[in-house]
Each structure stands twice: as C-alpha cells, then as structure tokens.
Amino acid sequence: MGHLSMVAKKTINEIVDRYKDEETPLMLILSDIQKEYGYIPLEVQELVSERTGIPVAEIYGVVTFYSYFSLKPKGKYVIGVCLGTACYVKGSQQVIDKFSELLHIKPGETTEDGLFTLDALRCIGACGIAPAVSISGKVYSKVSVNEVPQIIESYRQEAQK
C-alpha cells in the first residue's frame, strides 16, 4: 500500500464507519481491511487508531498476535504447511523444508516475484490426511516431498494463464 491514496483512505474510513456502533469493533475492522488489501501496514493501523481512539500499540498487538493478519503483502498463492503433531509425525517438516528450498524463502516470507508466500501452520484440523498442505484455500492431502516441485510448477503455470 505504501503511502495511502485518497481512495484507500476513503475505503478504510468506510470500513471503520461500518462498525462505529459495535462495542468492540477492532477485530471486525481489521478483518475487513485484511480482506480488502491482503495486509495491514503501520500506516493503516495509525489511521484506524485516529478514527477509533484505540491506541496503535493495541492495534499492532492484535495484528501481530493473530496469524490471519499480516503486516506485509502476501503472495498470489499462500502455501500453508501444517506442522501440527499428526502432520509433523508424517513428515510435514521435510515438506515445508522442500518448499522453502525450491522457492528460496523461509516460512513467513514471500517470493520476490510476489507469487508465493510460505506459512508454517499449526493444526489445520486435517489430521486424517497428514501431512496436509493448504494453498489459497485448496487442501492437498498426504503430501510427499517428491510432490512439492510438481505442485509449485502447477501454480507457476496457472499464474501465466
């Protein structure tokens, strides 16, 4: 988002106004901003603080506590590898390591081309299909290290369409 445009400020103000009658509006406001822009940088947190009277420190605390929120833009495809107990026991650490190696990023980072973000997830509730990988909402079951290159390539091809 960089420096907020007038359009972005207007949209954020509309989101804040939408929840002005709520007793505790912060999560609702932040959720809508995250959905709209994909991340919540400090400049946006400051604007929300000005409009709501909620201290920036409190807003920042919420944004950094919940993994749903992000301070930086995410890639077009968000790869979440479950590292919960069942997935971990079935090899998810090796799967995330392979994604990391091939994409040249660590968990929590985004590729330079903005195509992929790699996230380490705790339990995603897919223990029966461990190790599970979620990519932008699509869940892959029983993912092996050998499948990782093919998965990445399929998304690279999709992005070129």
N, C-alpha and C positions, 0 to 999 in steps of 0.2 A: 504494500500500500504506500510505502514511502511517506511522502508528505501528503496529508489528506486533501483530496479535492473537495470542492464545494458539494458535488454530488454525493460523495462518500459521507461527508459531514451531515448532509440532509438525511440520508438513509439511516445513519446511526441515530440521529436525533429522533427520527420517526420510530425506530425500534425502541428507544428509551421511553418515548411518549406512550407507546402501546402498553407499557406496563406501569404507568405512573400511579395507578390505583392499587397495585399489588403491595401487600405488606412487606414482602421480601422479594424484590424484583431481580436481584443481581443474576442469579442463575438463568433466568428466562432471557434477560437482555444479552448476556454473554453467549448463550446457546444460539440465539438468533443471529448475532454478529458472526459467530463461528460458521454457521450455515451459509451466511451471505458471502463472506470473504475467505473462509478457509483458515483464518488465523486472527489473533487479537494482539497486535503490537502495542507497545507502550503508549504511543500517541493516541490510539483508540481508547485505551484504558483511562488516559487523562481526560479525554472528552466525556466518557461515561461518568467519571468522578465529578467533573464540573456540573453535569446535568443532574446527577442523583444525590450528590453530597456524600457519597461513600468514598472513604479515603483510597487513594491509588494503591497504597500498601495492601489494603484488604482485597481489592480487585486483583492485584498481582498475585496475592496468595491463593486465590481461588483459581486463577488461570494456570498457575504452575502446579497446583495440587492435583487437579483432575486431568487425566491423560487425554480426555476428549478435546480439551482446549490446546491450542498451540500458539506460541509466540512468533513462529516463523511460518512462511508458506509451506504447505505440503506439496508433494509431487502429484502429478496427474493420477498415478496409481500408488495407493498406500498399501504396502505389504506388511501385514501383521503376522508375526510368527509366535504362536502360543508357546510359552515357556512354563506353563503350569506343570504340576507334578506328572500327570499322565503323559503329556506330550514330551516333557523333558526325558522321562524314562525311555520313551520310544525314539529318541534321537533328535528332538527339535533343536537342541543346541548346535548340532552339526549342520542342520538345515539353515538356521539363521547365519551361521558362520559362512556357508556357501553363498547365500545371497549377498552377504557383506563382501566377500572376496570378489565375486563377479561384478558387483555394482560399484565397488571401490568406495563404499560408505560404511559407517558404523550405525548400529541402531540409534534412531533419533535423528538421523541425517537424511538429506535429500540429494539426489544426484545433481551434478552441475547443469544438466540439460532440463531439470525440472520434471523429469518423467517419473521417477520413483522416490518414495520415502520408505525407509525401513524402520519398523517399530517392533520392539520386543514387548509382547503382551503377556499378562499374567493369564489366568484361566479364562478361556472364551466359552466354556461350557460344552466343548465338543470332545470330551474325553474318550468316547467310544470310537472316534475316528482319528485318534492320535497317531502321529503328530499332525496337527491342523495348522493350516496357513489361510489367512483371510486377505484377499486382495480387492480393495474397494468394494467390500460387501460380499464378494463371491468366496465361498469357503472351499478349500481343497483338502481332501481327506488323505490320511496315511501318506503324507508327502515324504519321499526319499530324497537324499542328497543328489542322486542321479537325475531326478526330475527338475531340479532347480534351473539349469540352463534352458531347458525347453520352455518352462513357464515364463522366464524373463523374455525369451525370444518371441513368444506368442504376444506378449504385451507390446513389445517394440514394433512388431508388425501391425498390430491393431492401431497403434499411435500414428503410423504412417499412412493409414487409410484416409 
